[in-house]
Amino acid sequence: MHSRSSTTSRTRTRRAARAAAAALAGALAFSLTACGGDDGDGGNETDGGANETANTVTLPKLDGETLEVAAVWTGPEQANFKKVLQEFEKRTGAKVTFVPAQDPIINFLGSKIAGGAPPDVAMLPQVGAIKQAVDKGWAKPVGAEAQEQLTKNYSQGWQDLGKVDGKQYGVYYKAANKSLIWYNTQVFENAGAEEPKTWDDLLTTAQTVYDSGVTPFSIGGADGWTLTDWFENVYLSQAGPEKYDQLAQHEIKWTDPSVTEALTTLAEIWGKKDYIAGGADGALQTEFPASVTQTFTGGDQPKAGMVFEGDFVQVNIAETDAEVGTDAKVFAFPAVGDTAPVVSGGDAAVILEDSKAAQALATFLASPDAATIQAELGGYLSPNKNVDPSAYPNAVQQEMAKSLVAAGDDFRFDMSDQAPQAFGGTPGKGEWKALQDFLKNPKDVKGTQEQLEADAAAAYGN
């Protein structure tokens, strides 16, 4: 694991994990049941950023200063973040340019740095990428002003994720609840399907949807990270948080029996080609955005009835005619073991070119002001505990945000994002590739484990 908390906080988190996961899953389940859309707050609003934004943080005047910010975000996610940057420009007088990056972002940044043109700030989607940026001498620590905002607005756990060797490098601007399954309500109503609470229930629901004439699942297998999220939810719930931590740090091998069990369980869905839109081959040619939109288009005959992924799915649903809370609803990833899993992810701002302007942007992104702008636009969650939940555009997101903050330090961060990027964050390699191969041939549990372990050992160096 690349960004380690202290031993004390790690032990504390392990002790509390089961209770916290149960509480968060319970709160989420309640919120999703309660948000059936009766309040008319469907959630596809996109004009929230037009409101006057609160000013809780002092920023310097930066007239004439320029900044480049790199991130892998595309489409509506990129457009919404640009509105946050526009507010920074308005307050400071600086000019900010968004630089579209590609995965793996560390390789992208390496080429920029080698060419003498690094961006000033990069939004890094993996804990491991922060550690690599520090090890390579690229990342610069945040200053006192940004640290003040972090201390005021973030739980210690979210601060620690951005630390390397005790120094703060990352500002976690964006969080994700990656333990959700979204469904087409018309498909469920037509089939007489119910929201499942356990993995066995999920299999029953899938069969019910299939029997109604609709393929149960849409999977964006062309993007390997979606497959790691499937595995992590099954593994966390089935093997438990202690094993999850050990595997995340490669303290146990991927050939461990707990991995065998998780892959075998996953194959109960992945191994049924009729359960997956387009079969395995079709899924491996489907990118994440399309996996969402094809679930919520096509009237009574969409390509699938359900799609698994995080809260950010709402951004893609907004590109269809479906409304969150009415046409599109969501349930917590079902419990495979004793408790339902709660897996979080996130993106952190890291300074590469130290300057007054770059430090000011990090300070702004650590404030409630910046997060509130994007919260109003939808499809986004902030780990900032001082963002008013009412800023989120619908009841679904408001309750997700409350649950995220209520969890405090007690969450499990995306396992692949904790790994070295060569293993957990590179298209066509490591875990992404091994799980794509497993989706294609889910009978080969042993071979998949051996490949995962070989790739992990090479990337972790042990």
N, C-alpha and C positions, 0 to 999 in steps of 0.2 A: 504494500500500500504506500502511495507516494506522499500524501500529506497527512502525517500522523498527529493525532492529538496526544496529550500527555498520557502516561500509563494510567494515572488516576481517573482522568475523564473517560478514557476508553473502558476501564473496568466499570465505572459508574453507568455508562451507557449500556454496556452488556447486561448489567443487572436489571436495568429498568426497561429493556427493549421489549420484552413480551407484553408487559402491562401497557407500555406506551403504544405499541403497535395495535393492541386490542382497542385501546381508547380511541386512537386516531381512526381506525377502521370503523369502529362503532359510530363515531361522530360523522364520518363520511357517509356511512350507510343511512343514518338518520337524515342527513342533509339531502341526499339524493332522492330519498323517498318523499321528502317534504317539498321538493321543488318541481312539482308536476306541471308548472306553467300556468296555474290558475290566476296568478297575479299579473298575467299579461306581460311579464318581463322576460321575453323569449331569449334575449341575449345575443342577437346578431347586430346590435347597435355598433356603429363605428365612429360616432361623432363625439364620443366622450372627451376626446382630447381638445375639443374646441372650448371647453370650459376654462375659466381663469384658474391657473394653478397656484396653490398655496406656496408661499415663500418662507421656508423654515430654516434655510441654510444660507450663510453669507458667502458669496463668490466674488473673486477679484475681477476688476475690469481688465479685459484682455483684447482691447481693440488692436487689430492688425495681426494678432496671433492666428496661426493655422494649426489644425490637428487632423490626423488621419486615424480612423477607428476601423479595425478589421474584425469581421465576424462571418461565420458560415451561414447566417440567416438569409433566407430568400423570401420572395412573395410577401404576403401580408405581415409576416413577422418582421421582415426587414423594414417594410414601410412604417410599421408602428414604432419601431425603435428610432427611425429617422425623425419622428415627431418629438421624441425625447431629446435628441441632439439639437433639434431646432429651438427648443426651449432653452437649452444651454447657450446656444448662440445668442438668443434674444437677451439673456441675462448678463452675458459677459462681453459680447461684441466679438468673440472669436469666430472663426470660420471653420466648420467641421466637415470633413469629407468621409463618407462611408466607403470602405474598401471591401468588396465581396471576396471572401476567402473560400478555399476548398478544403475538404477533408483529405488527409489529416492536416489539421491547421498548423501543427508544428513544422511539417515539411514546407507548407506554404510560407510560413514566416521565415524559415531558414533560407529560402530562395530570395525573399525580399531583403533580408539582412545581408546575405552574400552580395547582393546587387547594390548595397549601399542605400536602400530606400525602405527601411522598416516603417511600419505604421507606428504611431505614437502610443496607441492603446490597442490591445487585442482582447476580444471576448473569448475566453477559453472554455470549451465545454467539457473538459475532463480535469479532475484533480491531478491525474498523472501528467497532464500537459503543463500544469503550473510548475510542478517539480522539475520537469525537463527544461522549461524556460529559465528556471533559476540555475539549474546545473550548467546550462550552456552560457550563463552570464548575460542572458538577454533581459531578464525581468529586473525591475527596480522596486524597492520597498515603497509602500505608500507613506505619505507624510502625516504629520500630526493632525491636520484638519480632517483627512479621510479617516484616520484612526478614531478620532473623536466621534464621527458619525457612526462608524461601525460599533463602537462600544455602546453608544446610545440606542442604536436601532436593531441590533442583531443579537441572537442568542450566542453563547460561547461556541456551540457546536458549529454554527455557520461561519463564525470568525476563524475557528481552527482549521476548517477545510481550505482556507486561503493562506494558511501559514506554511512556511518551510523553515525548519530549524529555528522555530520560535519567532521568525520575522513575518510580518504581514505583507503578502504580495498580491493576494487576490481579494477583490470586492465582489461577493456573490450578489449579482444584480437580479438574476432570474432563477427561479426554482421550478420544479416540476413534480407533480404527483404522478408517478409512473405505474400506478396500481389500479387502473381503471379499464373497464370494458364498456364501450359505447354501443348502443343498439338502435335499430330502426323500429320505432314504436308500432308502425303499421304492420310490419312483418310479425312482430311479437303478438299483436292483437289478432291478426289473421290466423296465426298458428295456435293461439291459446297458450303461448309460452310464458313462463314466469321468470323473474330475476332470480338467479341462483345464489345460494349462500356458500356452497361447498363445491369442490371440484367435481364430485359425483353429480351434484345438481347441474353443473355446467354441461357435463356430458349428456344428461337427460334433456336439458334445454336445447342443446345443439341438435339432438336427434329429432326433437319436436319441430324445430325450425326446418330441418331437412325433410321431414315427412310432409311438411306443408308445401314443398316445392321450391324452397329457397335455400341456397348454399349457406351454411351457418356462418363461416368466418372469412373475412378479408384480411390478408396478411401482406404487408409491404416488404417482402423478402429481398427485393433488390437492394434495400438498405439494411445491411447486416446488424445495425444497432437495434432495430426493432426486435430481432430474434434474441439478442442478448437480454432484452427486457423481459421477454417471455420466460426465458430460462431463470432469470434472477427472481422473479415473483414465485415461480414454482419452488425453486431451491430455498428461498428464505422461509416460506411457509412450511415446507416439508422438513428441511434439515435444521431449521432454527437459526437465530441470530449469531450464536457463537460459531457454528460451522461456517456461516456466511462470512463472518469476519476473517476466519482462518483461510478460507478459499480466496477471498479478496486480496489477502496479503501473500498468497502462495505458501502459507504455512502447512497446508495439506495439499496433496496432489490432485489433479483433475481426474486421476484414475481411482480416486476414493469411492467407496461404495455409495456414499451420499450423492455423488454426481451420477452414478449409475441409476440410482432410484429416480432422480429428478428427470433425467433424459428419458427413462422408460415411461414416466408419467406424461411427459410432454408428447411423447409419441402416440399417446391415446387420442390426441387431436391431430398432430402433424402426420400421423401414419394413415389417416383416413382421407384419401385424396378427394373424395366427394364432399368432405367437410370444408374444403378450402377453395375459394374462388379461383378458377383456372387451374386447379390442382397445384402441385408443387412447382411445376415448370412455370405456370402462370404467375404464381406468387413471387417467384424469383425474378420475374420481369416487371413486377409492380413496385413502383416507388411509393414511399410512405404517403405523400399527399393523395395520390390516386387511390390508395387503399382505403382512405377515408371517404373521398367523394363518391366512389362507386358503391359505398354502403348506403348513401343517402340520396341517390338519384335512381331513376328508373321506375318510379311509381310503386306499384304493388310487386314488381319483379326486379328489385335491385340485384346487383351481382352477389351481395352477401347481406346477412341480417345483422352481423356484429363485427366490430373492429376493436382490437385491443391496442391501446396506447394512452399516453398521459393527458392531463388537462388541456394541453396545447392543441389537441384534436379540434377544439372549438374554432380555431383559426381556419381550419380547412372546411369544417362544416359550414362556416359562414360564406364559403364560396358556392354553396348549393342553396336551394330554396328551403331547406330544412331549418327549423328553429330549435335551438337547444331548449330542453324542458318540455317540449310538446312532440315534435317529430323525431327528435333525437334525445334519448335519455341515456343514463349511465349507471352502472353499478360497480361496487368495489370488486377488485379481483378476488375470486372466491378462495376460501381457505382450503389449502391442500393438506395441511397438517392441523395443529391445534388452533392456530390463529391466522387470520387473513394477513397477507403481506402488505407492508407499506414501504415502497422503494421510492426514494427521491433522487432527482437529478438537478443540475443547475449549470449556469454559465457565469463565469467570473471575469471582471475587468482586470487586466494586468497591464501595468505601464512598461513599455519597452524603451521609449525615449523620454527620459526624465526632463520635465520642464514645469514651469508654473501652471501652464495651461493643462498639461496632462494630469497633474496633481489635482487641479480644480475639477476636472471631469470625473476623476475617481471619487472625489468628495461629493460631487453632485449625484453620482450613481449610487452612493451609499446612503443618500438622504431619502426621506419619504417623498419628497417633491418629484424626483425622477420616476420612481416606481408608480406613483399615483397616476401620472400621465398615461403610462402603458397599461396600467390596471383598468382604466376607464375604457380602453380600446378593445379589451377582451382577449381571450386566448393566452393569458399570461398570469403567473403567480409570482409574488415577491416573498422572499424570506424575511423582509423588513417588517418587524413587529409593530411599527408605528404607522403603517399604511392603514387608513381607515377601511374596514371591510366594505363599507357602503360605496367605495370607489369602484368596485367591481360591478360589471353591468348586469349581472343576473344572480339569482339565488344560488345556482349551482356553484359558481365561482366564489361567491361570498362565503359559503360554508366550507369550501375547499381551503380558502385562505385562512379562515378561523382555525380549522383543524391543523393546518401546517404550522401556524404560529403556536397553537396550544401544545404541539408535540415538543416544543423547546429543543433540547439537544438530543432527544430520544427518537432518532430516525436512522434508517439505513440508506446510505448513499449508493447510487448506481455502481454495481461491482465493476463493470467493464470500464467505467470512467475513472475508477481508482487505479486501474492497471497501467503499466507502461503502454504508451500509445501504440507501439508495435504489436502488442497483443490485443488490447481492448478498444482501439480506435482507428484502425486503418482498413479502408475498403480492400477487399480481396485478400486479406491476410489474417492470421491469428484467429481470435474467437469469432469475428464476423464471418470469415470464410468457413471455419469448421462447422458453425451452426447452419450456414447456408447449405453446406454439403449434407448435414444431418436432416435438414428439411426435405432434401431430395431423396435421401435414403435413411429414413428413421429407424430401420431395423438394425443399422450398424452402430449400436451403442458403444461397444468396446472400441471399434476403430475410431469413432469420434472422440472418445475419451483419450485415447493414445495420442491423437493428433493435437488435441487441446493441451495436453501435458507437455508434449514436445515443444509446442509454440510458446507456452507459458514459461517453461524452463529457460528457453533461449532469451525471452524478453526480460524476465526478472533476474536472470543471471544466477539462478540457483536450481 
